[in-house]
Amino acid sequence: MQFVMILLALLASAQTVHGAMPAKDTVWVGIYLHAFTDFNLSNNTYQADARLWMRYKNSALHPEELLRFENAKEVTELETLRKHNNGWHWVLQRRRVTVQHEWDIQHFPFNTEQLSLVLLDPFAVEENRIYLPDDDAISCAGDGVPIGWYLQGSALTSTPITYASRMGLAPLGFTAQAKVVALTASLTLARRGEDLIFKLYVGLFVAFLISWLTFFIEPTEVDPRFGLSVGGIFAAIGNKYILDANLADISASSLTDWMHLVTFVSIVLTVAIGIVSLYLHKQGRINQYKRLDRLAAVCMLAFYVATVSGMMWAAVR
């Protein structure tokens, strides 16, 4: 029995010398989003005014100097406060960050966005630090969400990241790819697009309405019958240029693209029907051209309203 006790003591001593790892320094992190500003859809960026807090016990740590917003294009430090109480160190830091974000232009203005702020200490693994979400780790000010948007949900989670590089750590004996654990603040924002519909697409609606009214003009009145439709086309093109200048370029077709396409097609069909009506009038087939104009007026209006409403309904869902 004595021999067994000595053997166990030797094994424990060997593990202490060779296998034991020092305890990790834990930093508890939370983020309070004071405001979102400057949602720039053309540059694919947004700004956030964030208050970041960190609490820890090791006085040798300075996490506010190491923890950074990994996906930010620009960071401005506005204020740093420090406090020590009952063995805890507490740091509150206010930062304004500009973040790159791919906006969901395809469903604009009914887009739902997943905004992410990635917090990362690139030397946390090598220096044996760990960052964990604090209690109530993420929250947003009630008036911090821009007008026309509402917050659907938020979370602060630990996310492992593997770099395709050893980050210059090969001389220190690191042969694998660099691995770090990041804290990701995720917020889901949805836009109340119903408030923007008329403001964004009033040019299209007016363009179609002008063209549609030509069905009530005699075919022999060539200038107003066809001139109004041409004016409608120019109004729709102008509306498209204005919207395209304020939205990012994407490879897929967006709701805005389809809205303009349907308007262009409707106006061109109006012109084509006008040509047929003029031909029937010159052939002396008065009743036929009148019947064509009445039928076309009803069908074109129903087609345009149904198609536009259907596309909006699909975008909302």
Stockholm file with secondary structure:
# STOCKHOLM 1.0

chainA/1-317         MQFVMILLALLASAQTVHGAMPAKDTVWVGIYLHAFTDFNLSNNTYQADARLWMRYKNSALHPEELLRFENAKEVTELETLRKHNNGWHWVLQRRRVTVQHEWDIQHFPFNTEQLSLVLLDPFAVEENRIYLPDDDAISCAGDGVPIGWYLQGSALTSTPITYASRMGLAPLGFTAQAKVVALTASLTLARRGEDLIFKLYVGLFVAFLISWLTFFIEPTEVDPRFGLSVGGIFAAIGNKYILDANLADISASSLTDWMHLVTFVSIVLTVAIGIVSLYLHKQGRINQYKRLDRLAAVCMLAFYVATVSGMMWAAVR
#=GR chainA/1-317 SS CHHHHHHHHHHHHHIIIIICCCCCEEEEEEEEEEEEEEEETTTTEEEEEEEEEEEESCTTCCHHHHCEETTEEEEEEEEEEEEEETTEEEEEEEEEEEEECCCCGGGTTSCEEEEEEEEECTTTTTTTEEEEEEEEEEEECTTCSCTTEEEEEEEEEEEEEECSSCTTCGGGTCCSCCEEEEEEEEEEEEECGGGTHHHHHHHHHHHHHHHHGGGGSCTTCHHHHHHHHHHHHHHHHHHHHHHHHTSCCCSSCCHHHHHHHHHHHHHHHHHHHHHHHHHHHHTTCHHHHHHHHHHHHHHHHHHHHHHHHHHHHHHHC
#=GC SS_cons         CHHHHHHHHHHHHHIIIIICCCCCEEEEEEEEEEEEEEEETTTTEEEEEEEEEEEESCTTCCHHHHCEETTEEEEEEEEEEEEEETTEEEEEEEEEEEEECCCCGGGTTSCEEEEEEEEECTTTTTTTEEEEEEEEEEEECTTCSCTTEEEEEEEEEEEEEECSSCTTCGGGTCCSCCEEEEEEEEEEEEECGGGTHHHHHHHHHHHHHHHHGGGGSCTTCHHHHHHHHHHHHHHHHHHHHHHHHTSCCCSSCCHHHHHHHHHHHHHHHHHHHHHHHHHHHHTTCHHHHHHHHHHHHHHHHHHHHHHHHHHHHHHHC
//
